Amino acid sequence: MTTSLPPPVASGVEVDPAEIAAVRRFNRFHTRLVGALDERMLASDFALPQLRVLYEIAHAPAGQAPAARDLAAALRVDPGYLSRVIGGLESDGLVERRPSAGNAKRLELCLTPRGSEVFAGLDAASAAEVAALLGPLVPADRRAVTGAMETVRRLLGDGPVERTVVLRDPEPGDLGTIVARNGALYAAEYGWDQSYEALVAEIVAGFVRSFDPGCERLWMAEVEGRVAGSVMVIRGPAEGTARLRLLWVEPWARGLGIGRRLVEECLRFATARGYRRIELWTNDCLVSARRIYQGAGFELVDEAAHHSFGRDLVGQTWARAL
């Protein structure tokens, strides 16, 4: 019997054959990794299509149980094939069709009580399998893997993918990243020279040398396993005063609310540690940062012109009570 395959779809864009080969290698690896070619999965009597149908029905939003045609469209499978899969699950007493409350002609798919019980066991087995896969990795590698997966989903159009922002403590190498990225970003965006990078290095080194965990903190922001920014709170020169220092966010991560979240963390931390006031020093050309400070309740208390980092600037001190 001869099987005819659909002709390849031309995208109109030239793609490097090496990139195509890389995607195909990943697809083959992922197929082996998840056992997609196994006749039965998760040490159960179910094949992948059956598990996927059970998952989609179980995770449908409340009041929005899917019909068979909805699942066929969402899963991009032949309706006839899907109908056979659903029929098998119905025969096993796991799935049933019910008339929709708003349209009696529409038959919605729901899990039976037994179906819910079976799916709960399968879902737990799947979670345990993934945990065993990720468990041997160090936390940074786990974040890199899961972040890369989120990036693939987002870039290849798996619907609206929320970009998760993680705030964490610094790890080895992060302090060097803070110095390097501050130096590179302020040079690219404001034309500042290397004296600013030297200042950042001094601030970071001072933070490490005199770090007091009871009243000082540094946060790294991470998106999809990539460092996206940071900020620190240190003890200020005046009694009861904290200082916010070195807030920065990578250009590719702006618009995700990272700067605001970092500042909010600083305020929560400073308040919890008993500070009565928090202040920061910035320059008037840093418009986006200033908006974040103003939105967080900071007020301008002093400013003065100065020549630093190879530029004529206006330095500003902002503060707020806690």
ZIRAFEN-V199401 format. One record per residue. SS is DSSP state (@ for helix, = for strand, . for the rest). PSI is psi as a letter, one per 40 degrees, with the letter a starting at -180 (999 if undefined). NEAR is the number of other ideal C-beta (glycine too) atoms within 12 Angstrom. Layout:
ss=(SS/SS)
psi=(PSI/PSI)
near=(NEAR/NEAR)
This chain:
ss=(././././././././././././././././@/@/@/@/@/@/@/@/@/@/@/@/@/@/@/@/@/@/./././././././././././././@/@/@/@/@/@/@/@/@/@/@/././././././././=/@/@/@/@/@/@/@/@/./././@/@/@/@/@/@/@/@/@/@/@/@/@/./././=/=/=/=/=/./././././././=/=/=/=/=/./@/@/@/@/@/@/@/@/@/@/@/@/@/@/@/@/@/@/@/@/@/@/@/./././@/@/@/@/@/@/@/@/@/@/@/@/@/@/@/@/@/./././././././././=/=/=/=/./././././@/@/@/@/@/@/@/@/@/@/@/@/@/@/@/@/@/./././@/@/@/@/@/@/@/@/@/@/@/@/@/@/@/@/./././././././=/=/=/=/=/=/=/././=/=/=/=/=/=/=/=/=/=/./././././=/=/=/=/=/=/=/=/=/./@/@/@/././././@/@/@/@/@/@/@/@/@/@/@/@/@/@/@/././././=/=/=/=/=/=/=/./././@/@/@/@/@/@/@/@/@/./././=/=/=/=/=/=/=/=/=/=/././=/=/=/=/=/=/=/=/=/=/=/.)
psi=(h/h/h/h/i/i/i/i/h/h/e/e/h/h/h/h/d/d/d/d/d/d/d/d/d/d/d/d/d/d/d/d/d/e/f/d/e/i/d/i/i/f/f/a/e/i/i/d/d/d/d/d/d/d/d/d/d/d/e/i/i/h/e/f/h/i/i/d/d/d/d/d/d/d/e/f/i/h/d/d/d/d/d/d/d/d/d/d/d/d/d/e/f/d/i/i/h/i/h/i/d/e/h/d/e/h/h/i/h/i/h/i/d/d/d/d/d/d/d/d/d/d/d/d/d/d/d/d/d/d/d/d/d/d/d/e/i/i/d/d/d/d/d/d/d/d/d/d/d/d/d/d/d/d/d/e/f/f/a/h/h/h/h/h/h/h/h/i/i/i/i/h/d/d/d/d/d/d/d/d/d/d/d/d/d/d/d/d/d/e/f/i/a/e/d/d/d/d/d/d/d/d/d/d/d/d/d/d/d/f/h/h/e/d/e/i/i/h/h/h/h/h/h/f/e/h/h/e/a/i/i/i/h/i/h/i/d/i/h/e/h/i/h/h/i/f/h/i/h/i/d/e/e/i/e/e/e/d/d/d/d/d/d/d/d/d/d/d/d/d/d/d/e/e/i/e/i/h/i/i/h/a/i/e/e/g/d/d/d/d/d/d/d/d/d/e/e/i/i/h/e/i/i/i/i/i/h/i/f/e/i/h/i/h/i/i/h/i/i/i/i/999)
near=(3/4/5/6/7/6/6/7/8/8/8/6/9/9/14/10/10/10/13/16/13/15/18/15/14/18/18/15/13/17/15/13/18/20/21/19/15/19/13/17/24/27/14/25/18/31/23/25/29/35/33/29/40/42/29/33/38/30/19/21/11/8/11/19/29/33/29/32/20/25/34/25/15/24/25/13/23/16/19/13/19/30/24/20/33/39/20/21/38/27/15/23/16/34/38/24/24/20/16/19/12/12/12/10/10/19/23/28/37/32/34/23/14/19/30/21/17/29/33/19/23/32/24/16/20/27/16/16/21/20/14/12/20/20/15/11/17/13/20/23/17/21/26/23/23/25/28/19/25/25/21/21/19/19/14/14/9/15/9/8/18/14/26/26/33/31/30/24/22/28/22/13/13/27/29/21/29/37/29/23/33/37/28/21/33/34/21/14/23/27/16/28/17/19/18/31/26/20/23/34/22/18/29/31/17/21/30/23/13/14/21/17/16/13/25/30/34/35/38/37/41/37/35/30/28/27/35/39/42/46/44/39/40/34/31/26/12/14/12/20/27/37/33/45/34/41/40/41/36/30/19/18/29/24/16/24/23/37/36/29/30/41/42/28/33/41/33/21/30/36/22/16/25/17/32/18/29/42/35/41/34/36/28/23/21/28/15/24/36/27/17/32/36/21/20/30/20/30/21/21/21/15/18/17/13/15/15/22/25/17/22/17/24/21/24/28/27/33/30/28/18/26)
